[in-house]
């Protein structure tokens, strides 16, 4: 998965294969927490969420969001 910041810095887009969705920057920490919970809530998912978590952690770090 990729997390790409919009040119104006107000939105970010998550992209994985043919799927993508765009969110306001204010929701970045929410989505990071959501994806961090997935392996705990769904242990059979294995490593399915690693790329999502990594992309969102990088985005949040770049934005200066702690957590």
Secondary structure, 3 states (H helix, E strand, C coil): CEEEECCCCCEEEEEECCEEEEEEHHHHHHHHHHHHHHHHHCHHHCCCCHHHHHHHHHHHHHHCCCC
